[in-house]
Amino acid sequence: MKKLAIAVAMLITAIGIAVWSGIIFKNEMAALSSSLEGLLDSESCDDEVLAEETEKTIAVWNDASKMLHALVMHDAMNEVEQSITALPDLLRHGRREEFRTKCIEALSQIQNLVSAERLSWENVLAIVYEL
C-alpha cells in the first residue's frame, strides 16, 4: 500500500510540474508574440521610436529565453532567437522591409512552437513514433 501511495504522489507531482511548465511556456510565448505584434503596429513610426520598441522586445526575449530554453528542447528556439536578435541590426541599417519580414517570421516560429508543445494526440503520437 505504501508503494502505491508513493507512486500516486510521484504521478501527481509529475502532472503538477507538467501543468506548471505548460502555463509558463504559454505565458512567455504570449508575451513575446504580443511584443512582436506591437513592433509590427509601430512600424510606421520614426526610427527612434521603433528602435525603442525593438529594444523592449529584445528585453522581453532575454527575460523569457532562459526559462524557454529550459522548458523546450527544440532547434526552433534557436531560430526564434536568431530572428529576434537580428531586428536591431536590420533597423539600424534602414532595412525596414526585412525588419517586417523577420518580425512575421518570428511570430510564425512562435506559433509553430506553441502548436508543437500543445498536448494533443498528434503530438503524443509523434513523440511515441520518435522513440
N, C-alpha and C positions, 0 to 999 in steps of 0.2 A: 504494500500500500504506500509505503514511504517513497519507493521508486516512482510510482505513478504520480504522486504529488510533486516530486521534483521535475518530472517530465512535463507536467502541466504548467508548472511555474516557468520552466525554460521556454515553453511554447508561447506563453503569454508575454514573456519578456521579449522574445524574438518578434512577435507580432507588434508589440508596442514600439520597438526600435524601428521596424519597417514603416509603420504609420508615421512616426515622428520624422523619419528621413524623407518620406514622401511629401509631407507637409512643408518641410524646409525647402526641398527641391522645388516644389511648385511655387512657393512664395518668392524665392530668389529669382526664378525664371520669369515670373510675372513682373517683378520689379525691373528686371533687365529689359524685358520686352517693352514695358511702359516707357522706360528711359529712351530706348531706340526709336519708338514711335514719336516721342517728343522731339527727338532730333529731326525726324522727317517733317514734322509740323513746323519746326523752327527754320527749315531750310531756306525760306525766303528772307530771313533776317540778314543783317550785315555780318561780315566775317567775325567781328569781335564777339557778338552775342552768340553766334553759332559755335565759336571756339570755347566759350564758357560752358555752353550746354554740352559740348563734346567732352570737356574735362569732367563734368558731373557724371556723364555716362561711364567714362573710364573709372571714376571713383566707385560707382555702383558695381562695375565689373570687378574691380580689385577687392571690394568687400565680399562679393559673392563667390569669387573664384576659388578661394581657399576651401570653403565648405563644399562647393560643387565638385571640385576635383576629388574630394574625399568621398563623396556620395556616388559619383558616376565615373566609371572606368571606360570612357569612350574616347576614341580619337576625335570624335565630333566636338568635344570640349576644346581641344586644341584649335580646331577650325573656327569655332566661335571666337576664341581668344585672338586669333590672327585677324579676323575680320574687324573686331572692335578696336584692337590696338593699332590698326592701320588708319583709322579715321583721322587722328590729329595730323598726320603727315599729308594725307590727301587734302585736307582743308588748308593746311599751311602752304601747299603748292597751288592752291586755287583750282583744284580738280573736283569741282562740285558734283559733276555727273557721276564720277567714280565713287565719291563720298556717298551719294544717294544709293548707288548700287551696292556698296559694302554694307550700308545700314539694312537694306532689304535682304541681302544675303545672310546677315547675322540673324535677323528676325526669322528667316526661313530655317536656319540651322537650329535655332532655339525651339521652334515648333516641332521640328523633327525629333529633337532630344526629348521633349515633353511627351510626344507620341510614343517614342521608343520606351520610355520609362513607365508609361501608363500600365496599370495592371489589367491585362486583357488576355483572352485565350490565345490570340495570335502571338503575343509577346511571350507568354509562358511556353507555348509550343516551340517558338523559335529558340528559347533557352534550352529546352529539353533536346531539341534537334542538334544544337551545337555540342552538347555533352556526348 
